[in-house]
Amino acid sequence: MNHPIQGLMHTAMENLKGMIDVNTIVGDPIKAPDGSVILTVSKVSFGFAAGGSEFGKNENGARPFGGGSGGGVSIMPVAFLVVNSQDVKVLHLDENTHLVDKVMDMAPQVIDKIKGMMKKDDTSDQQPPVM
């Protein structure tokens, strides 16, 4: 025989599961007039608790049970994916928290500048000394 707390937990988890699916995290695609497809990306957090207690035996010898359960869901959009025929871009809603992405975006430009500086140094080494 199942304990009453198991029924409370099962009901709460089933209701939470019904609220959250993949479309909650990655939203339905939105087609833009220029042909791009925009997807929302959200951070989903949820919590849940259940508890109960059995009281002293009643006149039938059974222990009455009292309990409850509850849960909550938080959904916060964090970025948009913009997909078009040329590329895929991630547009973060909070620019301060995505420093690594900014560095990765800047890396090709920095590498090109370093290569350009090295080429200048190579050409200056090949020139004959001035007398």
N, C-alpha and C positions, 0 to 999 in steps of 0.2 A: 504494500500500500504506500502510495506517495505521500510525503509530508506536505501540508498546506503551503509551506514556503516555496516548494518547487513549483506549484501552480502559479503563485504570484510572480516568481522570477521568469517563468516561461511566458506568461502573458505580457510582461513588460518588455522582454527581449523581442517577441514577435511584433509588438507595436513599433519598437525602434527600428527593427529590420524593414518594416513596411515603409518607414519614412525615408530611409537612406538607400539609394541605388547609385549606379555609376553616373546617371544623368544629374545627380546632385553635385558630384565632384567635377565632372567635365560636362558642361551644359550642352544643350541642343545646339547644333550649328545654325548660324545666322548668315544668310547670303547677302553680301553687300552689293550695291549697284555696279561696282567695278569688277565684279566676279570673285572677289576675295571671300573667304569663309572665315567667320569669327566664332571662336569657341571660348566660353568663360571657364576658368579654372578656379575652384573654390576649396578652401580649407574646411573640413568638416570634423567637428569634435562632438563626442557624445559621452554622457555619463549615466549611470544607472545605479540604484541602490534598492535593496529589499531587506526587510527585517521583520521579526515577529517574536512572539513569546507564547509559551503555554502556561496556563494558570493552574491552580490547584484542581484536584479531581472534583467533578460535580456528582450529583446523586446517582448518575448512571455509571460512575467509575471512569468516565472519559475525561481527558484534559482539554478544556476549551482553548482555542487558539485565536490570537488576535495579531494581525500584522498588516503590512502595507508595502507598496513598492512605488517607485517613481523614476522618471528619467527625463533627460533633456538633451536637446540637439542645438548646436551652434553652427551656422553656415556663414562663412565670410569669404567673399570673392577676393582672390589675391592676384590674378593675372588674366590676360586675354591672349589667346593664340590667334594670330592672323596668318592664314594660309592663302597664298596666291600662286600663280604659275611660276614665279621666280624663286620664292623662298618661303620660309616659315619664320615669323618673328614672335617673340614673347614680349608683351607689354605688361610690365609689373605695375600694380597699383600703388605700391609703396616702394619708391625708388631707393630709399635708404637701406633697406634690408637685403638688397641684392647686389652687393659690392662685387662678388665673384663674377656674376654675369657681366657686369660693366667691364671688369678687367679682361674677361674673355673676348668681349666685343672690341676692346681697344688693342688686344694683342697683335693682330695682323698689321695695324698701323704702326705700332712700336717696332715690330720686326722690320718693316720696310724702311723706317727711319734709320735703324741701326745698320742695315745693309747699305743704305745710301752713304752713311758716314764712313763705313769700312771701305767702300769703293773710293771715296775721296782720299782716304789714307793710303790705299794701294797706289793710286795714280801719283800721289806726291812722292812716294818712295821710288818710283820709276824714273823721275825726272833727274837729269844729271845735275850734280852740285854746281852752284854758281861760284865762279872764281873772281 
